[in-house]
Amino acid sequence: MRLLRTLLFAAAFLAATLPAQAQIREGLYTVEGQNPDGTIYEGTFSLQAVPGASWLAVWQVGGARVAGLGLIQAGVLAVSFVIEGRPGIVAYEVQSDGTLRGIWTTGGGLGTETLTPR
């Protein structure tokens, strides 16, 4: 019993001393990205919780509007999407300031993207 109390105390102490993890949140973001060919793009992104523990993601970049369906697991937002008939996937990691940094592909190389909360 004493060992159990010591372990519980140690776990509580460790949890209290670790920095708080930023949370992925609903709302609007500013998009800054780089395509696999090195070209740069900018736009907007919205994220909305939907039933079934899913997330609706919508990008507006130039004249293109792309919607995707995502899920969040262990601080990572993964979203599938289709653009110009090609399936794609992106995985974002949440930063301490709430910014999301991601890497994406549609099968033709890797692009990067940063989403900054508005």
CORLIN-V643589 format. One record per helix or strand. SS is the DSSP state (2 for helix, 1 for strand). FROM is the first residue (numbers start at 0). TO is the last residue. If there is no record, write none. Layout:
# CORLIN-V643589
<<SS & FROM & TO> <SS & FROM & TO>>
This chain:
# CORLIN-V643589
<<2 & 1 & 16> <1 & 26 & 33> <1 & 39 & 49> <1 & 53 & 60> <1 & 63 & 72> <1 & 75 & 82> <1 & 85 & 93> <1 & 99 & 104> <1 & 109 & 116>>
